[in-house]
Amino acid sequence: MNEIYVSANHKNGKPIHMNDNYKRQLVLRKLYPHAKVLNVYGDLEDGSHSDGRVKNSSSKSLRYLVSPKVKSYKEKKFTGPMVQHSRLRENPQVLKTAISFPLAK
């Protein structure tokens, strides 16, 4: 898997270095002004700062792509062994967060 970028500003998620793929995705900032975005990502807490496949800095860069153009943006980090990239969708905490998200204000 190609990494979208190397590192990001921790306050707004803006990548310090953007490759062409990331630059092409900047158009997303204009497409969905009424969307509510929930960005979930995992940290295995093994020193990799990732879910085993995607670096947390890459996951957090979604904020820069869509904010402040969407109606709302929420970011939620999950930790522990059940947050491996392919297992996030099976994690009960992630599912509970995703199911309740559309109802949250």
Secondary structure, 3 states (H helix, E strand, C coil): CCCCECCECCCCCCECCECHHHHHHHHHHHCCCCCEEEEEEEECCCCCCECCCCEHHHHHCHHHHHCCCCCEEEEEEEECHHHCHHHHHHCHHHHHHHHHHHHCC
